[in-house]
Amino acid sequence: MVTLTQKEKEALLILFKDFTNFYNANSISKVLNISHVGAQKILKRLLKQNLLINRKIGKSIIYKLKLEDDYARKLIAFLLADEANNFKRWKEEFKELFKKDRIIMIYGSIIKNYAKANDIDIMIVIRKAEYKEVTKIIEKKQTILPKKIHSIELTANDLLQSIKQKKEAPTDIVKNAIILYGQDKYVEIIKNVTGI
């Protein structure tokens, strides 16, 4: 297994989540808050590890994740699961929703600052037949939690189509969400909308 530094992990998650943008060493260095040279070293190392692909556009070399590679997909799913571990409260709170083939993501102000958040934003990717079951669980949770739950339920195909059509709201959610459950399935969906 590849041993990654914290900044390399961050770089991979940025490239995965912000798939609508093209990143080169200069642009990713600003997001990672490191030097251009440091970013170049990270990108070259990840490229050498077969986790990235690159392409020259003008004078710039841009990088994307190599999501057609099984190892890269599994590594990204692991990094998303690892990131979700920092949000154990929400994993525990919504674990009743965790079922095979579902994706549960939390986003918005609740992941930045609980005290200042007005509501709990959650997106649940399910099959159409599961809408009633999920609605009941959310309604039950609403009676317990002090903040209002704002939930969006949609199918995997709905999510995929929204992202492909570059609809602003779903794309913003994808960029900033914490994937509490279903990381593997989530990576498979995003794989279909990335590339150079």
C-alpha positions, 0 to 999 in steps of 0.5 A, a space after each residue: 500500500 502507498 504511504 501518504 503524507 497528510 498533504 498528499 491525502 488532502 490533495 487526493 481529496 481535493 482532486 476527487 471532490 472538486 472534479 469540475 476544476 482543473 488543478 495544476 501545481 500552482 492552483 493546488 498549492 494555494 488550496 493546500 497552503 503550501 509552496 508551488 514546489 511542494 505541490 509539484 513534488 506531491 503531484 509528481 509522487 502521486 502520478 508516479 504511484 499511478 494515482 493521477 493522470 496528467 495532461 498539458 494544456 498550454 503551458 500548464 500541466 493539469 492533474 486528475 485522479 485516475 479513477 479507472 484504476 481499481 486501486 485508486 478508487 479503493 484508496 479514495 473510498 478509504 480516504 472518504 471513510 477516514 474523513 467521515 471518522 472525524 464526524 462520529 456523532 453524525 455517523 452514530 446519529 444516522 446509522 439507522 439509514 446505513 444499508 447496502 447500496 445507499 450513500 449518506 452524506 452530510 454537508 453545509 454549516 453543520 459540519 463546520 460549526 454545530 453551534 452556528 448551524 440552523 439545520 442539519 443538511 443531509 443527502 441520501 442516495 437510495 432506490 425509489 422503493 426506499 423513500 417511505 422507509 427513509 422518510 419515516 426514519 428522518 421524521 423519527 430523528 427530527 423528534 429527537 434532534 434539536 435542529 431541523 433536518 433538511 434532507 434530500 433523497 434521490 436515486 443514484 441516477 438522479 445524482 449522476 444526471 444532476 452532476 453531469 448537467 453541472 447543476 450548481 446545488 448538487 455539484 456544491 454539495 458533492 464538493 463539500 460533503 462528508 460521506 458518512 456511508 457508502 463511500 465505494 458506491 459514491 466513488 463509482 458514481 463520481 468516476 462517471 463524471 470525471 476525467 480530462 
